[in-house]
Amino acid sequence: MGVIGGRTKYGPLYPPISPRKQKAEKGAVLDKREPMNMKDAETTPPNLSRRDLIKATALTATLAATGAPIGDLAAQEQPHNKGSEIVKGIVFETSLGLVQRPAGDAGIGGVLVSNGRDVARTGPDGRYSLPIENGMAVFVIKPAGYAVPLEPVTRLPRFSYIYQPDGTPVELGLLYPGLSPTGPLPESVDFGLIKTEEPASFDVVLFTDPQPESQAEVDFIRDDVVNGLIGVKAAFGLTAGDLMFDDLSFYDRYNKIIAQIGLPWWNIGGNHDLNFEAPDARYSRETFKRIFGANYYAFEYGKALFLMLDNVDYLGGDPAKLHSKARIGDALASGSSLSSPTCCNRPPPTG
């Protein structure tokens, strides 16, 4: 596994002032983009805690690695909380890397799909159903022997659907754009998988904390790191947090530069990838989710399982609040028989 460490410039996890105010104090020119035209969103967080999400991811890990039965959730609707809906869809095989399922494409049975709290295994026809609430993401857990479709320009994996009918609330005044309204729940939320060969032994290019604070520092990543990795023989790349140093407007150029390496590239957010104007964790990943998709997820490659954990519990801009980190030891205890579980998160968990 290749490891490339970024700079370790540790700023406060929960700064007393937002990046907008910080830039203003530095005399920087603020982003003058007009706010998106969105309806007011429901501001009450869904009935979903970080502990729920971590346990669901751990459950996914255990089921994926051990084959433990979880019931045919594709054939029946699960019990769900008041106010939630049921999302249904098909996991299908595509040779063209399509995200939307053409009529006639065969479904794939036995694939895990999750909403971050519940896990379903597709039936023989590839169908699944899960409860979903405003703000949740539903995602396919890529099984070994399959690949997910990639964005052509950035090579970012497309494996999730975020359900946020009214989008990111405009009144939050986020410096960097969040999610556009998704509207009503689609009749079918489908996920395409591409059959491929995956060896049991493989290399991964791992980045941690690239943290460019300016366009000049994005240049440094391009010139000093990416140019030397173009064409490298590896299964995929992965960045374990702090892709940015608070300025999320660099995502677009950064992702296009990383794509030049030529690998699928998975990402997990860090404490410098937050929307600091958000009052709490509920809307602190809006820009990240708009670009990368679900911020909690898992995928398999070969005989390894990768758990992508967003363990940054953003408590808002009040410096008097202590920050909390995920404790995953208890949640993963039942997965001790996994052949090769790998947890990816930033900062490191405690416990």
C-alpha positions in Angstrom: 0.0 0.0 0.0 1.4 3.4 -0.9 1.0 6.1 1.7 1.4 9.7 0.9 0.9 12.0 3.9 -0.2 15.6 3.5 0.8 18.6 5.6 -0.2 18.5 9.3 -1.5 22.0 9.8 -3.9 21.6 12.7 -6.5 24.3 13.0 -9.3 24.3 15.5 -11.8 21.6 14.8 -14.7 23.8 15.7 -13.5 27.4 15.0 -15.1 30.3 16.9 -15.7 32.1 13.6 -16.7 30.8 10.2 -14.4 30.7 7.1 -16.5 33.6 5.7 -15.6 35.9 8.6 -12.0 34.6 8.7 -11.6 35.6 5.1 -13.2 38.9 5.6 -10.7 39.6 8.4 -7.9 38.7 6.1 -9.1 41.1 3.5 -9.9 38.3 1.1 -12.5 38.6 -1.6 -15.5 36.6 -0.7 -17.4 34.3 -3.0 -20.1 36.5 -4.6 -22.2 33.6 -6.0 -25.9 34.2 -5.6 -27.6 31.8 -3.1 -29.3 28.8 -4.8 -33.1 29.1 -5.3 -34.3 26.5 -2.9 -37.4 26.0 -0.7 -37.0 26.1 3.0 -36.0 22.6 4.2 -37.2 20.9 7.3 -34.5 21.8 9.9 -35.2 19.0 12.3 -32.5 16.3 12.0 -33.7 12.9 10.9 -34.1 10.4 13.7 -30.6 9.1 13.1 -27.5 9.4 15.3 -23.8 8.9 14.4 -23.9 5.8 16.6 -26.7 4.4 14.5 -24.7 5.0 11.3 -21.5 3.5 12.7 -23.4 0.4 13.9 -25.0 0.0 10.6 -21.7 0.2 8.8 -20.2 -2.3 11.2 -23.3 -4.6 10.6 -22.7 -4.2 6.9 -19.1 -5.3 7.4 -20.1 -8.4 9.4 -22.7 -9.5 6.9 -20.6 -8.8 3.9 -17.7 -10.8 5.2 -19.4 -13.7 7.0 -22.5 -14.1 4.8 -24.8 -14.0 7.9 -28.5 -14.1 7.0 -30.4 -10.9 7.3 -33.6 -11.9 5.7 -35.2 -11.2 2.4 -35.7 -7.5 2.8 -36.3 -7.0 -0.9 -39.6 -9.0 -0.7 -41.1 -7.1 2.2 -41.2 -3.6 3.5 -39.3 -3.1 6.8 -40.7 -1.5 9.9 -39.8 2.1 9.9 -40.1 5.3 11.9 -43.1 7.6 11.7 -42.6 10.1 8.9 -40.2 7.9 6.9 -40.9 6.6 3.4 -39.9 3.4 1.6 -37.2 3.6 -1.1 -37.2 0.8 -3.6 -34.9 -0.1 -6.5 -32.8 -2.6 -8.3 -29.1 -3.3 -8.3 -28.3 -4.3 -11.9 -25.4 -5.4 -14.0 -24.2 -2.9 -16.6 -21.4 -3.3 -19.1 -21.5 0.4 -20.0 -21.1 1.9 -16.6 -24.6 3.3 -16.5 -26.2 4.8 -13.4 -29.8 4.5 -14.7 -31.0 1.1 -15.5 -32.2 0.4 -19.1 -35.2 -1.8 -19.4 -34.1 -5.4 -19.6 -30.8 -5.2 -17.7 -30.6 -8.1 -15.3 -30.7 -7.5 -11.5 -28.0 -8.9 -9.2 -29.1 -10.9 -6.2 -27.4 -11.0 -2.8 -26.0 -7.4 -2.9 -26.1 -5.3 0.3 -27.8 -1.9 0.2 -28.0 0.4 3.2 -29.6 3.7 4.4 -26.8 4.1 7.0 -29.0 2.5 9.6 -30.7 -0.5 8.1 -29.2 -3.0 5.7 -31.0 -5.0 3.0 -29.8 -7.8 0.8 -31.2 -7.8 -2.8 -33.5 -10.6 -3.8 -32.8 -12.9 -6.8 -34.1 -10.2 -9.2 -31.9 -7.5 -7.7 -34.7 -5.7 -5.9 -34.4 -4.1 -2.4 -36.5 -1.9 -0.2 -35.5 0.3 2.8 -37.0 3.0 5.0 -35.7 6.5 4.2 -36.1 9.9 5.8 -35.3 13.4 4.8 -31.5 13.9 4.8 -30.7 10.2 4.5 -28.5 8.6 1.8 -29.1 5.1 0.4 -26.1 3.4 -1.0 -25.0 0.1 -2.5 -22.1 -1.7 -0.8 -20.0 -2.6 -3.8 -19.3 -6.4 -3.6 -16.1 -8.0 -4.6 -15.9 -8.8 -8.3 -17.8 -5.7 -9.3 -17.0 -2.0 -9.9 -19.3 1.0 -9.6 -19.8 3.6 -12.3 -17.4 6.5 -12.3 -17.8 10.2 -13.1 -15.9 10.5 -16.5 -14.0 13.7 -15.6 -13.2 13.1 -11.9 -13.3 9.3 -11.7 -15.3 9.6 -8.5 -17.5 6.5 -7.7 -21.2 6.8 -8.1 -22.8 4.5 -5.5 -25.4 6.5 -3.5 -28.5 8.6 -3.7 -29.2 11.4 -1.2 -32.8 12.1 -0.4 -33.2 15.7 0.5 -36.5 16.9 -1.1 -36.0 20.6 -0.4 -32.2 20.6 -0.6 -29.9 22.6 1.7 -31.7 25.3 3.6 -30.9 28.7 2.1 -31.2 30.4 5.5 -28.0 28.6 6.6 -26.0 31.0 4.4 -23.4 28.4 3.6 -20.3 29.8 2.0 -20.0 26.8 -0.4 -23.1 25.4 -2.2 -24.9 22.5 -0.8 -27.4 20.1 -2.2 -30.1 21.1 -4.7 -33.6 19.9 -4.0 -34.0 16.3 -4.9 -37.8 16.6 -5.1 -40.1 13.6 -4.3 -38.7 10.2 -3.9 -38.2 8.5 -7.3 -40.3 5.4 -8.0 -37.1 3.4 -8.3 -33.5 4.2 -7.0 -31.3 1.8 -9.0 -27.6 1.1 -8.8 -25.4 -0.2 -11.6 -22.5 -2.6 -11.0 -19.9 -3.6 -13.6 -18.5 -7.2 -13.5 -14.8 -7.2 -13.2 -11.8 -9.2 -11.9 -10.4 -8.3 -8.5 -7.3 -10.1 -7.2 -7.0 -11.0 -3.6 -3.7 -9.2 -3.3 -3.6 -5.6 -4.5 -2.1 -2.1 -4.0 -3.9 1.1 -3.0 -2.7 4.6 -3.2 -3.6 6.3 0.1 -3.6 10.1 0.7 -4.1 11.7 4.1 -4.5 15.4 4.7 -3.6 17.0 1.3 -5.1 20.2 2.8 -4.4 22.8 0.1 -5.1 26.2 1.5 -4.7 28.0 -1.8 -4.7 27.4 -5.6 -0.9 27.5 -5.4 -0.9 24.6 -3.0 -3.3 22.7 -5.3 -0.5 23.2 -7.9 2.0 21.7 -5.4 -0.2 18.5 -5.2 -0.3 18.3 -9.0 3.4 18.9 -9.5 4.9 17.1 -6.6 2.5 14.2 -6.1 0.1 13.5 -9.0 2.6 13.8 -11.8 4.7 11.1 -10.2 1.7 8.8 -9.8 0.1 9.0 -13.3 -0.3 5.4 -14.6 0.6 3.8 -11.3 -0.5 0.1 -11.1 -3.0 0.1 -8.2 -6.5 -1.0 -7.6 -7.8 2.4 -6.6 -7.0 5.5 -4.7 -8.4 6.7 -1.4 -8.2 10.0 0.6 -8.8 9.6 4.3 -10.0 13.0 5.2 -9.0 16.7 5.0 -9.1 16.9 1.3 -9.2 20.7 1.7 -8.1 23.2 4.3 -11.6 24.7 4.9 -11.9 26.3 1.4 -14.3 23.9 -0.3 -14.3 25.8 -3.6 -11.1 24.0 -4.6 -12.9 20.6 -4.8 -13.6 20.8 -8.5 -10.1 21.5 -9.7 -8.5 19.2 -7.1 -10.7 16.3 -8.1 -9.9 16.8 -11.8 -6.2 16.8 -11.0 -6.4 13.6 -8.9 -8.3 12.0 -11.7 -5.2 12.3 -13.9 -3.7 9.4 -11.9 -6.2 7.2 -13.7 -7.7 5.3 -10.7 -11.1 5.2 -9.2 -10.8 7.5 -6.1 -12.8 7.0 -2.9 -13.0 9.8 -0.3 -14.0 10.4 3.3 -14.4 13.8 4.8 -12.2 15.3 7.6 -12.6 18.2 10.0 -11.4 20.6 7.3 -14.1 19.5 4.9 -17.0 21.0 6.8 -19.5 23.7 6.1 -18.6 25.7 9.2 -21.7 28.0 8.9 -23.9 25.0 9.8 -25.2 25.2 13.4 -24.4 21.5 14.0 -23.5 18.2 12.3 -26.9 17.9 10.5 -25.9 20.3 7.7 -22.1 20.3 8.1 -21.4 18.0 5.1 -23.7 19.6 2.5 -20.9 20.5 0.1 -19.1 17.2 0.5 -22.3 15.2 -0.1 -23.1 17.3 -3.2 -19.8 16.3 -4.7 -18.9 12.9 -3.4 -22.2 11.4 -2.3 -22.8 9.5 1.0 -20.4 10.4 3.8 -20.8 7.1 5.5 -20.5 4.0 3.4 -18.6 0.7 2.7 -17.2 -1.2 -0.2 -15.4 -4.5 -0.9 -12.4 -5.2 -3.0 -11.0 -8.7 -3.3 -11.1 -10.2 0.1 -11.0 -6.8 1.9 -13.8 -4.7 3.2 -13.3 -0.9 3.5 -15.5 1.0 6.1 -15.6 4.7 5.3 -16.6 6.4 8.6 -17.3 10.1 9.0 -16.3 10.4 12.7 -16.2 14.2 12.9 -19.0 15.3 15.2 -19.4 19.0 14.3 -20.9 20.9 17.2 -21.1 24.3 15.6 -19.0 27.4 16.0 -19.1 27.6 19.8 -15.6 27.2 21.1 -16.9 26.3 24.5 -18.3 23.0 23.2 -16.0 20.0 23.4 -15.7 17.9 20.3 -16.5 14.3 20.2 -15.0 11.5 18.2 -16.6 8.2 17.1 -16.1 5.2 19.3 -16.2 2.2 17.0 -14.7 -0.5 19.2 -17.9 -1.9 20.6 -19.7 -1.6 17.3 -17.0 -3.6 15.5 -16.7 -6.2 18.2 -19.1 -8.6 16.3 -17.0 -8.2 13.2 -13.8 -9.7 14.7 -14.0 -12.6 12.3 -13.7 -10.4 9.2 -10.8 -11.4 7.0 -9.5 -7.9 6.2 -11.7 -5.0 7.6 -10.1 -1.6 7.0 -11.5 1.5 8.7 -10.9 4.8 7.0 -11.7 8.0 8.9 -10.2 11.4 9.9 -9.4 12.2 12.7 -8.6 8.8 14.3 -11.4 7.4 16.5 -11.1 6.9 20.2 -12.0 3.9 22.2 
